Amino acid sequence: MFKTIKKSDEISELFKVGKLVSFRHFSIFYVDSEESKIAFIAGKKLGNSVKRNYLKRKLRRVYIENQAWFAGKKAIIVAKYKLLAADDQDVDRDFKRVTRRSFEESGKKDSNPGN
């Protein structure tokens, strides 16, 4: 399983200091860290709690399949409105592109953990 970021000050810090990688269905804020932690956010503008929880479940599923990319990082994955209508293949493809882009930005081009 994975550790989640629960403290609001930790989340605020990541929004301020973290690097941003954005794509069609979601954005990722991340920083290098000794401990790997993750948070999934779906804002109230995306719909009622049923829709927001559905979006977070979708993101969680994709994250679990690609968890190795986030070793040694604290990250926040923020859902966008287009994620509601996206099918799983599009989300998987976008997630892999975003994680690849984030590793290139952080200077880890040769790192390919398990994929």
Legacy VTK file of the C-alpha trace (Angstrom):
# vtk DataFile Version 3.0
C-alpha trace
ASCII
DATASET POLYDATA
POINTS 115 float
0.000 0.000 0.000
1.039 3.629 -0.102
1.317 6.415 2.451
-0.944 9.405 1.999
-0.392 13.080 2.737
-3.017 14.128 5.265
-1.802 17.377 6.816
-3.007 20.543 5.129
0.304 22.316 5.755
2.147 19.533 3.894
-0.264 19.888 0.974
0.084 23.690 0.963
3.863 23.385 0.977
3.772 21.026 -2.006
1.571 23.447 -3.943
4.026 26.288 -3.221
7.377 24.535 -3.628
6.580 21.511 -5.795
7.261 21.121 -9.481
4.145 21.057 -11.649
3.538 18.621 -14.479
0.167 19.104 -16.116
-1.751 17.153 -18.693
-5.250 16.858 -20.097
-6.894 14.870 -17.282
-4.880 15.843 -14.201
-1.897 17.736 -12.796
0.876 16.471 -10.550
2.782 18.557 -8.006
5.865 16.766 -6.667
9.116 17.183 -4.758
11.939 14.770 -4.077
11.743 13.335 -0.590
13.180 10.598 1.587
9.704 9.221 2.197
7.221 8.490 -0.589
3.776 9.978 0.027
0.816 10.771 -2.199
-2.428 12.770 -2.101
-5.354 12.687 -4.522
-7.425 15.850 -4.867
-10.698 16.469 -6.669
-12.037 19.968 -6.016
-15.666 20.791 -5.314
-16.078 22.397 -8.738
-15.829 18.916 -10.292
-19.170 17.812 -8.897
-20.804 16.240 -5.883
-19.003 13.872 -3.525
-19.958 10.811 -5.578
-18.236 12.229 -8.678
-15.219 13.469 -6.736
-14.717 10.096 -5.040
-15.076 8.357 -8.409
-12.321 10.570 -9.836
-10.036 9.876 -6.879
-10.613 6.118 -7.252
-9.702 6.386 -10.931
-6.478 8.224 -10.092
-5.662 5.807 -7.275
-5.998 2.815 -9.611
-3.606 4.312 -12.153
-1.192 5.360 -9.405
-1.066 1.852 -7.916
-0.228 0.374 -11.332
2.630 2.883 -11.772
3.697 3.331 -8.150
7.387 2.650 -8.821
7.715 5.977 -10.677
7.034 7.832 -7.429
9.686 6.200 -5.255
11.404 8.933 -3.250
8.804 11.592 -4.041
5.975 13.394 -2.304
3.242 14.092 -4.815
-0.246 15.511 -5.168
-2.380 14.410 -8.095
-5.143 16.901 -8.875
-8.074 15.751 -11.022
-9.386 17.940 -13.839
-12.941 18.047 -15.185
-12.050 16.119 -18.359
-11.224 13.080 -16.230
-14.962 12.464 -15.707
-15.504 11.573 -19.371
-12.133 9.913 -19.979
-11.852 6.187 -20.472
-9.261 4.176 -18.576
-6.903 3.764 -21.549
-6.623 7.533 -22.044
-5.978 8.057 -18.346
-3.313 5.314 -18.314
-1.608 6.825 -21.363
-1.645 10.338 -19.900
-0.361 9.136 -16.546
2.603 7.370 -18.162
3.411 10.465 -20.249
3.228 12.756 -17.236
5.408 10.530 -15.063
7.958 10.197 -17.852
7.989 13.986 -18.269
8.408 14.526 -14.537
11.411 12.214 -14.390
13.014 13.963 -17.367
12.583 17.317 -15.621
14.129 16.018 -12.422
17.153 14.659 -14.301
16.314 10.974 -14.107
16.012 10.218 -17.814
17.676 6.810 -17.539
15.502 5.679 -14.647
12.753 3.296 -15.734
11.512 1.386 -12.701
9.845 -1.775 -13.874
8.106 -0.510 -17.027
LINES 1 116
115 0 1 2 3 4 5 6 7 8 9 10 11 12 13 14 15 16 17 18 19 20 21 22 23 24 25 26 27 28 29 30 31 32 33 34 35 36 37 38 39 40 41 42 43 44 45 46 47 48 49 50 51 52 53 54 55 56 57 58 59 60 61 62 63 64 65 66 67 68 69 70 71 72 73 74 75 76 77 78 79 80 81 82 83 84 85 86 87 88 89 90 91 92 93 94 95 96 97 98 99 100 101 102 103 104 105 106 107 108 109 110 111 112 113 114
